[in-house]
Amino acid sequence: MPPKSETLTSSNPQINPTTMDSIDPLLHIIRILPYSFLQIPKMRLKLPSISLPSAMTVYTLILLTYFLVVSGFVYDVIVEPPGIGSTQDRVSGAHRPVVFLPGRVNGQYIIEGLSSGFMFVLGGVGIVLMDLALDRNRPKSTKVAFASAGVTFVVIAYVMSMLFIRIKIPGYLG
């Protein structure tokens, strides 16, 4: 004769934990009373139809988010630096505006962050344009226009970013 199984079976309701047989009469009243007169309403609910956004909308949102991240938007909100700074000319004593905070790598003016972020986005758009120039289904004139605009954007972004770094860190030869 095989040994008896130690597992619970549903054939014996007294030891089955899924049934709610209890001696407590209050539990029976709570389980039965509200459902004896309440009925499920007959409703015809339609699920809302949410259409997916277009690819250009998603690309624009991602590009905007990228711009905000690389331009230091969170830093600007937390630290609240001035928009631009000013220095006093040693010879004439006149104040002149300064866009870049020189000598401090971990600080920035608002315009400095926005202009640097714009250069990074410009370089990214240039790379996207160069990728679009590789499409075989486009006319040759469009491919040439995309490629030349992409290369121009990347070169401008690189040159301006290096200029920004040289202004920010005097003596940087990078």
Wavefront OBJ file of the C-alpha trace (Angstrom):
o trace
v 0.000 0.000 0.000
v 1.539 3.365 -1.031
v 2.006 6.051 1.625
v -0.604 8.786 1.866
v 0.210 12.167 0.408
v 0.826 15.007 2.831
v -0.602 17.645 0.475
v -3.985 19.218 0.937
v -6.705 18.066 -1.371
v -9.875 19.853 -2.352
v -11.960 16.762 -1.569
v -11.832 17.523 2.144
v -13.328 21.023 2.645
v -12.515 21.160 6.359
v -8.774 21.375 5.803
v -8.784 23.250 2.511
v -7.619 26.837 3.135
v -9.399 28.194 0.057
v -12.883 27.694 1.464
v -14.078 30.212 4.005
v -16.072 27.943 6.288
v -16.100 29.586 9.647
v -18.100 29.433 12.832
v -18.231 33.197 13.095
v -21.769 34.331 12.168
v -20.636 37.908 11.550
v -18.380 36.674 8.755
v -21.339 34.916 7.108
v -23.442 38.066 7.331
v -20.671 40.194 5.821
v -20.147 37.681 3.001
v -23.803 37.136 2.120
v -25.830 40.239 3.066
v -24.433 42.932 0.726
v -24.492 40.626 -2.286
v -28.037 39.408 -1.742
v -29.586 42.709 -2.899
v -26.751 44.326 -4.891
v -26.501 43.525 -8.573
v -23.798 44.204 -11.071
v -24.910 47.079 -13.309
v -25.298 46.307 -16.986
v -23.056 48.804 -18.666
v -21.531 48.935 -22.081
v -18.162 50.489 -21.508
v -15.888 51.169 -24.434
v -12.176 51.125 -23.995
v -10.631 54.437 -24.919
v -8.760 54.271 -28.178
v -5.349 55.798 -27.783
v -3.461 56.210 -31.015
v 0.284 56.070 -31.046
v 2.072 59.356 -31.704
v 3.808 59.810 -35.015
v 7.491 59.077 -35.360
v 8.260 62.772 -35.816
v 6.452 63.643 -32.574
v 8.471 61.061 -30.647
v 11.696 62.265 -32.279
v 10.887 65.885 -31.383
v 10.158 64.994 -27.749
v 13.371 63.004 -27.469
v 15.373 65.811 -29.073
v 13.813 68.375 -26.714
v 14.562 66.160 -23.707
v 18.145 65.726 -24.918
v 18.496 69.502 -25.273
v 17.219 70.087 -21.731
v 19.547 67.461 -20.275
v 22.752 68.555 -22.019
v 22.087 72.260 -21.524
v 22.006 71.853 -17.753
v 18.343 72.693 -17.244
v 18.208 70.835 -13.915
v 21.301 72.713 -12.720
v 19.732 76.010 -13.761
v 16.525 75.224 -11.876
v 18.288 74.131 -8.691
v 21.136 76.662 -8.487
v 19.346 79.570 -10.239
v 22.425 81.195 -11.799
v 22.112 84.565 -13.541
v 21.374 84.648 -17.259
v 24.661 86.351 -18.100
v 27.487 87.774 -16.026
v 29.491 90.948 -16.256
v 33.084 92.013 -15.789
v 34.609 95.424 -15.301
v 37.073 96.613 -17.897
v 40.394 97.457 -16.219
v 41.184 100.380 -18.477
v 37.871 102.191 -18.846
v 36.056 100.837 -15.793
v 32.955 100.044 -17.876
v 30.962 96.893 -17.274
v 30.685 94.493 -20.182
v 28.558 91.345 -20.413
v 30.108 87.895 -20.167
v 28.271 84.828 -21.457
v 30.708 82.148 -20.270
v 31.735 81.723 -16.653
v 35.529 81.469 -17.081
v 37.647 79.209 -14.930
v 34.787 77.219 -13.371
v 34.024 73.941 -15.083
v 31.263 73.036 -12.633
v 29.350 76.319 -12.975
v 27.549 78.063 -15.797
v 25.359 80.975 -16.746
v 21.975 80.174 -18.254
v 22.879 81.433 -21.740
v 26.094 79.415 -21.651
v 24.206 76.202 -20.979
v 21.598 76.901 -23.625
v 24.162 77.725 -26.298
v 26.244 74.636 -25.491
v 23.129 72.472 -25.513
v 22.124 73.928 -28.876
v 25.529 73.026 -30.321
v 25.180 69.428 -29.083
v 21.700 69.191 -30.604
v 22.975 70.715 -33.849
v 25.658 68.038 -34.039
v 23.093 65.318 -33.356
v 20.777 66.627 -36.064
v 23.774 66.667 -38.423
v 24.407 62.987 -37.729
v 20.725 62.215 -38.373
v 20.879 64.116 -41.676
v 23.964 62.171 -42.721
v 22.104 58.966 -41.915
v 19.153 60.097 -44.044
v 21.580 60.713 -46.916
v 22.337 56.985 -47.017
v 18.770 56.062 -48.014
v 18.765 54.372 -51.424
v 15.211 55.410 -52.276
v 15.918 59.157 -52.265
v 16.924 61.167 -55.305
v 20.612 61.970 -55.622
v 20.093 65.716 -55.185
v 18.279 65.153 -51.883
v 20.986 62.791 -50.696
v 23.668 65.338 -51.522
v 21.725 68.096 -49.744
v 21.236 65.941 -46.627
v 24.882 64.874 -46.586
v 26.252 68.391 -47.057
v 23.908 69.865 -44.441
v 24.772 67.038 -42.026
v 28.517 67.478 -42.446
v 28.144 71.259 -42.110
v 26.104 70.924 -38.915
v 28.588 68.498 -37.354
v 31.584 70.678 -38.251
v 29.911 73.851 -36.925
v 28.894 72.066 -33.706
v 32.421 70.713 -33.188
v 34.204 73.993 -33.893
v 31.836 76.010 -31.702
v 31.999 73.485 -28.845
v 35.803 73.613 -28.927
v 35.626 77.413 -28.922
v 33.295 77.296 -25.927
v 35.722 75.023 -24.078
v 38.649 77.343 -24.863
v 36.674 80.300 -23.508
v 35.590 78.319 -20.460
v 39.051 76.898 -19.679
v 41.774 79.381 -20.665
v 44.895 77.597 -21.906
v 43.039 74.482 -23.131
v 44.548 73.266 -26.389
v 42.319 70.157 -26.949
l 1 2 3 4 5 6 7 8 9 10 11 12 13 14 15 16 17 18 19 20 21 22 23 24 25 26 27 28 29 30 31 32 33 34 35 36 37 38 39 40 41 42 43 44 45 46 47 48 49 50 51 52 53 54 55 56 57 58 59 60 61 62 63 64 65 66 67 68 69 70 71 72 73 74 75 76 77 78 79 80 81 82 83 84 85 86 87 88 89 90 91 92 93 94 95 96 97 98 99 100 101 102 103 104 105 106 107 108 109 110 111 112 113 114 115 116 117 118 119 120 121 122 123 124 125 126 127 128 129 130 131 132 133 134 135 136 137 138 139 140 141 142 143 144 145 146 147 148 149 150 151 152 153 154 155 156 157 158 159 160 161 162 163 164 165 166 167 168 169 170 171 172 173 174
